[in-house]
Amino acid sequence: MKVLNVAEVGANQKELEIFIDHETFEAECEKAYKKSVSKFAIPGFRKGKAPRKMIERIYGAGVFYEDAINAILPEAYPAAIKESGLDVVSNPEIDIKAIDETGIVVTAKVFVKPEITVTEYKGLTATKDAVEITEEAVANEIESVRKRNARTIDITDRAVEDGDNVIFDFDGYVDGVAFEGGKAEKHDLLIGSGNFIPGFEDQIIGKNIGENFDVVVTFPEDYHAAELAGKEAVFKCLIHEIKKSEMPDFDDEFVKDVSEFDTVDEYKASVKATLTEKAEKAEDSKVDDQLIKAVCEKIEGEIPEVMFENEAENCIRDYENRLRYQGMDLETFMKYTGQTMETLKTQFRPQAEQNVKTRLALEYIAKAENLTATAEDIETEYQKIAEAYNIEIEKVKESIEASAIEADVCVGKAVLFLRDNAVITVNEGTPDVVEVEPEVVSAE
């Protein structure tokens, strides 16, 4: 294989002429003939026994060319791209240009990464909130740690109270008829969580283990199952177990159990420091978003449409992976939502454009400012990936080329460069505190 020529055929579009010698091409044609000879019915020959020359005489000299080229290209095309030094961003459009006794010349038309310019990236403006961690925030974090370390105790000497977990059976009926999704055995419900229909949990309070009872509720008018909306339902219930979480006391002994510290004061100081660092990173991230958006608006240059299309497909693949993590595949999601692949592409288009422009702008800045990745930087990044996915670092190195890691490190340094060279206004005062409740998955 040899690259004969690289020509510019359009904006950010190149055409490579790739030469493949006769011996290589002929060997693949022979393989293609042997693989498909049984498909040809030639008069006078048993099926699968027709000579190659006879098949080529009847069906044309190029009858095996396509299969041969398809067999050669997986190795020849990447080698040609490497030899040419092009940064290709699209699949190739392959065509046969010439065939003679010396070999074959194929052309590969591709789009390449554009040469863009960021007209301004120093002295950009951004705002962020001052970070102030309140004692209440520290207390809330400690309370969360206590909850995570709570022990569950069985209750056998009293009835259900608010805040208990009950293990119970329920069987629901509307107009005396059981309905889909209205029955479960040994379901675990936290009383007071609000996971069930309004009024349901209140009627469990005061009931005892082994007690059979009815819960009568009315489905909300806006209930997700239209056939049940606004209707009265009777649930026949039986309690099997009552459990309660008992949180540990917040004292020095607790601190020693859950941390590397010995006293409550040391632990509180550590929690505050951790929350402060987390909040500062969040504010820095907000600044970065503002700055990146600004530089994307200052890009000059034509970006190939195929880059946006490819990135939209990447976004869809990422979304599909998240769906699978939640137990749903993309096809099922589209069926229930009425989405199609085209509507998804349209939906992800703005994000795809932002992703592409962001990468191009940051790569430009990294190059313009001579930002480089050291061997230590690359090793550190490999280590982060290995720890994040809990796999051996050598396996990470086998699956991700160092050049890709190097490019990501340089892009990360470009973000820091933007922030270091920006004019950032800090909004003083206590920032608003937004309480984020833990996600609760309801069966109802």
Helices and strands as residue ranges (DSSP letters): E 2-10, E 13-21, H 22-36, G 37-39, H 52-59, H 65-84, E 93-100, E 103-111, E 117-118, E 125-129, H 135-148, E 151-155, E 165-174, E 177-190, G 201-203, E 212-218, E 232-246, H 252-258, H 264-296, E 299-300, H 305-325, H 330-337, H 341-368, H 375-389, H 393-399, H 402-420, E 423-427
